[in-house]
Amino acid sequence: MPLYRKLKSLLGYQNLPNSSLDSYGVDHSSFTTRDELEYQFARQDREDLLMNQEKQNGVTDNFTQYGHNFWGTPSENNYGFGSSNISENIERLKKQFNTYSQPVINSTDPNWGNKTEAALNNYLKTKSNFHSVKEDSDIITPFKDMWQNYKDMRDIDLVGADNFFHCKANYEAAKRGPWGEGVAKIISLGRELFGLATGNSLSDSQKDWVANQKGWNGAKEGLTLQEACPRNPREYYYNQKYYKKTF
């Protein structure tokens, strides 16, 4: 079943009641939960791209309302998404339409994020155990990694620090081995879906997802925590490298 039942975007996108089709004509009946999340990110990115093009021509509201022409592809094979290999098809369509968009940093101050970076560097100096995270067979430990980072994030309460803690939590859990990486991905996916269902924007979830992937990939690539997880929040705004398949 499609997610985001109540959503209606500025370009007219919505899921149709009692139907697996959305208003852009795409059939979601074969989508997994992960496919659905990736589709919504891609759809948001393409809408942002189209709206930016209209804004450059002076349009500030009353944007073009799209239907089955939104993806610019024939209706055959479910507008290019198909009924299998959906995640791969989404990646292919994103590249075809150049749908990636840069999340906006909500400040024109060139020093934005420096205070958070300094505070997080100091936070790491006070932690005696983060250097020594190693593979651990304890089935509970990855859950503890995720929970401890959530608590630290709440305690430190710095603007822009949440992406670092997303990255750090996933890095540490993934360092525990395949089980830890699996736990991190399941928890992270569940959190993003819950956030979207309770009102978080897709762009916020997108930045969180970039941070999560930095953590997983950094652990798998043998990077240190500092190398994998930047402390300056500017570093978590869109980087195409981290939109690769990680499941």
FIVEXKE-251348 format. One record per residue (C-alpha): residue in three letters; chain; y, x, z. Coordinates in Angstrom, 2 decimals, padded with zeros to 5 digits. Last residue first. Example, Ala and Ser with C-alpha at 12.3 -4.5 7.8 and 13.67 -1.06 7.14 Angstrom:
<nodes>
('SER'; 'A'; (-001.06; 013.67; 007.14)),
('ALA'; 'A'; (-004.50; 012.30; 007.80)),
</nodes>
This chain:
<nodes>
('PHE'; 'A'; (-002.47; 021.26; 001.49)),
('THR'; 'A'; (000.34; 023.72; 000.70)),
('LYS'; 'A'; (001.45; 022.83; -002.80)),
('LYS'; 'A'; (004.75; 024.50; -003.62)),
('TYR'; 'A'; (008.11; 023.12; -002.50)),
('TYR'; 'A'; (008.80; 026.18; -000.37)),
('LYS'; 'A'; (009.83; 028.44; -003.25)),
('GLN'; 'A'; (012.31; 025.76; -004.42)),
('ASN'; 'A'; (014.70; 026.64; -001.61)),
('TYR'; 'A'; (016.76; 023.72; -000.33)),
('TYR'; 'A'; (018.67; 024.08; 002.90)),
('TYR'; 'A'; (016.71; 025.74; 005.65)),
('GLU'; 'A'; (018.54; 029.05; 005.47)),
('ARG'; 'A'; (021.83; 027.44; 006.45)),
('PRO'; 'A'; (020.29; 026.66; 009.86)),
('ASN'; 'A'; (020.56; 030.35; 010.87)),
('ARG'; 'A'; (017.50; 031.29; 012.93)),
('PRO'; 'A'; (015.29; 032.08; 009.96)),
('CYS'; 'A'; (011.56; 031.37; 010.38)),
('ALA'; 'A'; (009.07; 033.46; 008.42)),
('GLU'; 'A'; (010.59; 036.91; 008.87)),
('GLN'; 'A'; (011.46; 036.33; 012.54)),
('LEU'; 'A'; (007.99; 034.91; 013.19)),
('THR'; 'A'; (006.37; 037.94; 011.61)),
('LEU'; 'A'; (004.92; 037.57; 008.16)),
('GLY'; 'A'; (001.17; 037.68; 007.46)),
('GLU'; 'A'; (001.33; 035.58; 004.30)),
('LYS'; 'A'; (-000.67; 032.75; 005.88)),
('ALA'; 'A'; (001.66; 032.61; 008.90)),
('GLY'; 'A'; (004.75; 032.66; 006.69)),
('ASN'; 'A'; (003.32; 029.94; 004.46)),
('TRP'; 'A'; (002.66; 027.56; 007.32)),
('GLY'; 'A'; (006.05; 028.18; 008.98)),
('LYS'; 'A'; (008.12; 028.07; 005.80)),
('GLN'; 'A'; (006.21; 024.91; 004.91)),
('ASN'; 'A'; (007.33; 023.15; 008.08)),
('ALA'; 'A'; (010.94; 024.23; 007.50)),
('VAL'; 'A'; (010.92; 022.86; 003.94)),
('TRP'; 'A'; (009.41; 019.63; 005.27)),
('ASP'; 'A'; (012.18; 019.31; 007.85)),
('LYS'; 'A'; (014.76; 019.74; 005.09)),
('GLN'; 'A'; (013.05; 016.99; 003.06)),
('SER'; 'A'; (012.87; 014.71; 006.09)),
('ASP'; 'A'; (016.63; 014.98; 006.45)),
('SER'; 'A'; (017.10; 014.28; 002.71)),
('LEU'; 'A'; (014.75; 011.31; 002.92)),
('SER'; 'A'; (016.94; 009.76; 005.60)),
('ASN'; 'A'; (015.58; 008.94; 009.04)),
('GLY'; 'A'; (015.46; 005.20; 009.75)),
('THR'; 'A'; (012.40; 004.39; 011.82)),
('ALA'; 'A'; (009.86; 004.37; 008.96)),
('LEU'; 'A'; (011.24; 007.66; 007.65)),
('GLY'; 'A'; (010.86; 009.27; 011.07)),
('PHE'; 'A'; (007.33; 007.96; 011.45)),
('LEU'; 'A'; (006.40; 009.36; 008.05)),
('GLU'; 'A'; (007.97; 012.70; 008.93)),
('ARG'; 'A'; (006.16; 012.85; 012.28)),
('GLY'; 'A'; (002.81; 011.96; 010.78)),
('LEU'; 'A'; (003.15; 014.68; 008.15)),
('SER'; 'A'; (004.08; 017.23; 010.78)),
('ILE'; 'A'; (001.22; 016.26; 013.09)),
('ILE'; 'A'; (-001.34; 016.40; 010.28)),
('LYS'; 'A'; (000.03; 019.67; 008.93)),
('ALA'; 'A'; (000.10; 021.39; 012.32)),
('VAL'; 'A'; (-003.42; 020.23; 013.18)),
('GLY'; 'A'; (-004.74; 021.59; 009.88)),
('GLU'; 'A'; (-003.01; 024.93; 010.40)),
('GLY'; 'A'; (-004.48; 025.19; 013.89)),
('TRP'; 'A'; (-007.97; 024.46; 012.64)),
('PRO'; 'A'; (-007.62; 026.98; 009.79)),
('GLY'; 'A'; (-006.52; 029.79; 012.14)),
('ARG'; 'A'; (-004.42; 029.97; 015.29)),
('LYS'; 'A'; (-001.58; 031.50; 013.27)),
('ALA'; 'A'; (-001.10; 028.05; 011.72)),
('ALA'; 'A'; (-000.14; 026.64; 015.13)),
('GLU'; 'A'; (002.41; 029.41; 015.66)),
('TYR'; 'A'; (003.98; 029.03; 012.23)),
('ASN'; 'A'; (004.03; 025.22; 012.42)),
('ALA'; 'A'; (005.85; 025.26; 015.74)),
('LYS'; 'A'; (008.21; 028.02; 014.60)),
('CYS'; 'A'; (009.20; 026.22; 011.39)),
('HIS'; 'A'; (009.89; 022.89; 013.06)),
('PHE'; 'A'; (011.68; 024.82; 015.82)),
('PHE'; 'A'; (013.90; 026.53; 013.26)),
('ASN'; 'A'; (014.64; 023.19; 011.59)),
('ASP'; 'A'; (015.68; 021.67; 014.93)),
('ALA'; 'A'; (018.28; 024.36; 015.61)),
('GLY'; 'A'; (020.98; 022.85; 013.38)),
('VAL'; 'A'; (023.23; 021.74; 016.23)),
('LEU'; 'A'; (021.84; 023.17; 019.46)),
('ASP'; 'A'; (019.95; 021.25; 022.15)),
('ILE'; 'A'; (018.15; 024.19; 023.83)),
('ASP'; 'A'; (016.07; 021.85; 026.00)),
('ARG'; 'A'; (015.11; 019.42; 023.24)),
('MET'; 'A'; (014.04; 022.22; 020.89)),
('ASP'; 'A'; (012.14; 023.91; 023.72)),
('LYS'; 'A'; (010.27; 020.68; 024.44)),
('TYR'; 'A'; (009.35; 020.22; 020.77)),
('ASN'; 'A'; (008.27; 023.86; 020.62)),
('GLN'; 'A'; (005.99; 023.35; 023.61)),
('TRP'; 'A'; (004.45; 020.22; 022.05)),
('MET'; 'A'; (003.59; 021.89; 018.72)),
('ASP'; 'A'; (002.08; 024.96; 020.34)),
('LYS'; 'A'; (000.17; 022.82; 022.87)),
('PHE'; 'A'; (-001.37; 020.84; 020.01)),
('PRO'; 'A'; (-002.37; 024.13; 018.40)),
('THR'; 'A'; (-004.01; 025.21; 021.72)),
('ILE'; 'A'; (-006.27; 022.17; 022.21)),
('ILE'; 'A'; (-009.24; 023.26; 020.09)),
('ASP'; 'A'; (-009.34; 026.70; 021.70)),
('SER'; 'A'; (-010.60; 029.02; 018.94)),
('ASP'; 'A'; (-007.43; 031.12; 018.94)),
('GLU'; 'A'; (-006.04; 033.17; 016.10)),
('LYS'; 'A'; (-003.13; 035.18; 017.40)),
('VAL'; 'A'; (000.34; 034.51; 018.82)),
('SER'; 'A'; (001.43; 037.81; 020.37)),
('HIS'; 'A'; (005.12; 038.06; 019.46)),
('PHE'; 'A'; (005.84; 034.58; 020.84)),
('ASN'; 'A'; (004.63; 035.52; 024.32)),
('SER'; 'A'; (007.55; 037.07; 026.18)),
('LYS'; 'A'; (010.22; 034.56; 025.26)),
('THR'; 'A'; (013.66; 035.51; 026.56)),
('LYS'; 'A'; (014.46; 037.59; 023.47)),
('LEU'; 'A'; (013.57; 034.59; 021.32)),
('TYR'; 'A'; (016.23; 032.46; 023.01)),
('ASN'; 'A'; (018.83; 035.17; 022.40)),
('ASN'; 'A'; (018.05; 035.08; 018.67)),
('LEU'; 'A'; (018.26; 031.30; 018.87)),
('ALA'; 'A'; (021.71; 031.44; 020.47)),
('ALA'; 'A'; (023.00; 033.91; 017.88)),
('GLU'; 'A'; (021.69; 031.79; 015.00)),
('THR'; 'A'; (023.18; 028.61; 016.47)),
('LYS'; 'A'; (026.58; 030.25; 016.75)),
('ASN'; 'A'; (026.31; 031.55; 013.17)),
('GLY'; 'A'; (025.39; 028.13; 011.76)),
('TRP'; 'A'; (028.78; 027.37; 010.21)),
('ASN'; 'A'; (030.70; 030.63; 009.76)),
('PRO'; 'A'; (031.70; 029.79; 006.17)),
('ASP'; 'A'; (033.26; 026.52; 007.48)),
('THR'; 'A'; (032.96; 023.90; 004.72)),
('SER'; 'A'; (030.65; 021.82; 006.89)),
('ASN'; 'A'; (028.00; 019.15; 006.39)),
('ILE'; 'A'; (025.65; 021.39; 004.40)),
('VAL'; 'A'; (024.62; 019.23; 001.47)),
('PRO'; 'A'; (020.98; 019.10; 000.41)),
('GLN'; 'A'; (020.64; 020.78; -002.98)),
('SER'; 'A'; (018.83; 018.70; -005.56)),
('TYR'; 'A'; (015.46; 019.13; -007.23)),
('THR'; 'A'; (014.96; 016.67; -010.06)),
('ASN'; 'A'; (014.86; 019.12; -012.93)),
('PHE'; 'A'; (013.44; 016.35; -015.12)),
('GLN'; 'A'; (010.40; 018.26; -016.37)),
('LYS'; 'A'; (010.04; 020.28; -013.17)),
('LYS'; 'A'; (009.98; 017.13; -011.06)),
('LEU'; 'A'; (007.60; 015.50; -013.53)),
('ARG'; 'A'; (005.11; 018.36; -013.23)),
('GLU'; 'A'; (005.26; 018.35; -009.44)),
('ILE'; 'A'; (004.66; 014.59; -009.38)),
('ASN'; 'A'; (001.74; 014.99; -011.78)),
('GLU'; 'A'; (000.18; 017.61; -009.50)),
('SER'; 'A'; (000.47; 015.27; -006.51)),
('ILE'; 'A'; (-000.99; 012.42; -008.55)),
('ASN'; 'A'; (-004.12; 014.27; -009.59)),
('SER'; 'A'; (-005.56; 010.79; -010.16)),
('SER'; 'A'; (-004.20; 007.34; -011.11)),
('GLY'; 'A'; (-001.55; 008.54; -013.56)),
('PHE'; 'A'; (001.93; 009.67; -012.50)),
('GLY'; 'A'; (003.24; 010.04; -016.06)),
('TYR'; 'A'; (004.81; 006.60; -016.32)),
('ASN'; 'A'; (001.54; 005.00; -015.14)),
('ASN'; 'A'; (-000.59; 006.59; -017.86)),
('GLU'; 'A'; (001.27; 004.66; -020.53)),
('SER'; 'A'; (004.63; 003.23; -019.46)),
('PRO'; 'A'; (006.45; 005.82; -021.53)),
('THR'; 'A'; (008.72; 008.37; -019.77)),
('GLY'; 'A'; (012.42; 008.32; -018.91)),
('TRP'; 'A'; (011.67; 008.10; -015.19)),
('PHE'; 'A'; (014.22; 005.33; -014.64)),
('ASN'; 'A'; (013.48; 003.31; -017.79)),
('HIS'; 'A'; (011.30; 000.80; -015.96)),
('GLY'; 'A'; (014.32; -000.42; -014.03)),
('TYR'; 'A'; (017.62; 001.28; -013.32)),
('GLN'; 'A'; (020.89; -000.08; -011.98)),
('THR'; 'A'; (023.77; 002.10; -013.10)),
('PHE'; 'A'; (026.09; 002.87; -010.19)),
('ASN'; 'A'; (028.51; 000.26; -008.92)),
('ASP'; 'A'; (030.27; 002.88; -006.83)),
('THR'; 'A'; (032.14; 006.17; -007.31)),
('VAL'; 'A'; (031.99; 006.53; -011.10)),
('GLY'; 'A'; (034.48; 009.12; -012.35)),
('ASN'; 'A'; (032.38; 010.85; -015.02)),
('GLN'; 'A'; (031.34; 013.60; -012.58)),
('LYS'; 'A'; (030.29; 010.78; -010.25)),
('GLU'; 'A'; (027.92; 009.50; -012.95)),
('GLN'; 'A'; (026.17; 012.86; -013.20)),
('ASN'; 'A'; (025.99; 013.07; -009.42)),
('MET'; 'A'; (024.35; 009.63; -009.38)),
('LEU'; 'A'; (021.69; 010.76; -011.85)),
('LEU'; 'A'; (020.86; 013.89; -009.86)),
('ASP'; 'A'; (020.79; 012.01; -006.56)),
('GLU'; 'A'; (018.46; 009.41; -008.11)),
('ARG'; 'A'; (016.17; 012.19; -009.34)),
('ASP'; 'A'; (016.06; 013.76; -005.89)),
('GLN'; 'A'; (015.36; 010.44; -004.18)),
('ARG'; 'A'; (012.51; 009.68; -006.59)),
('ALA'; 'A'; (011.01; 013.13; -006.06)),
('PHE'; 'A'; (011.18; 012.79; -002.26)),
('GLN'; 'A'; (009.71; 009.27; -002.50)),
('TYR'; 'A'; (006.88; 010.48; -004.73)),
('GLU'; 'A'; (006.07; 013.31; -002.32)),
('LEU'; 'A'; (005.79; 010.86; 000.60)),
('GLU'; 'A'; (003.64; 008.46; -001.41)),
('ASP'; 'A'; (001.35; 011.23; -002.62)),
('ARG'; 'A'; (000.88; 012.35; 001.00)),
('THR'; 'A'; (-000.08; 008.85; 002.07)),
('THR'; 'A'; (-002.50; 008.69; -000.86)),
('PHE'; 'A'; (-001.39; 006.99; -004.05)),
('SER'; 'A'; (-003.93; 005.09; -006.13)),
('SER'; 'A'; (-002.28; 001.67; -005.69)),
('HIS'; 'A'; (001.22; 003.08; -006.14)),
('ASP'; 'A'; (001.79; 001.66; -009.64)),
('VAL'; 'A'; (005.15; 002.83; -011.01)),
('GLY'; 'A'; (007.28; 000.21; -012.78)),
('TYR'; 'A'; (010.67; 001.39; -011.54)),
('SER'; 'A'; (010.84; -001.75; -009.38)),
('ASP'; 'A'; (007.76; -000.63; -007.48)),
('LEU'; 'A'; (004.25; -001.75; -008.32)),
('SER'; 'A'; (001.47; -002.19; -005.74)),
('SER'; 'A'; (002.60; -005.79; -005.30)),
('ASN'; 'A'; (002.86; -008.29; -002.46)),
('PRO'; 'A'; (006.61; -007.68; -002.11)),
('LEU'; 'A'; (008.11; -005.28; -004.67)),
('ASN'; 'A'; (009.16; -001.84; -003.54)),
('GLN'; 'A'; (012.79; -001.12; -004.22)),
('TYR'; 'A'; (014.95; 001.02; -006.46)),
('GLY'; 'A'; (018.30; -000.45; -007.52)),
('LEU'; 'A'; (020.33; 002.69; -008.21)),
('LEU'; 'A'; (021.98; 002.57; -004.78)),
('SER'; 'A'; (018.53; 002.32; -003.20)),
('LYS'; 'A'; (016.74; -000.71; -001.81)),
('LEU'; 'A'; (014.27; 000.03; 000.98)),
('LYS'; 'A'; (012.70; -002.80; 002.97)),
('ARG'; 'A'; (009.10; -002.09; 002.00)),
('TYR'; 'A'; (009.38; 001.67; 002.59)),
('LEU'; 'A'; (005.71; 002.47; 002.04)),
('PRO'; 'A'; (003.47; 001.34; -000.81)),
('MET'; 'A'; (000.00; 000.00; 000.00)),
</nodes>
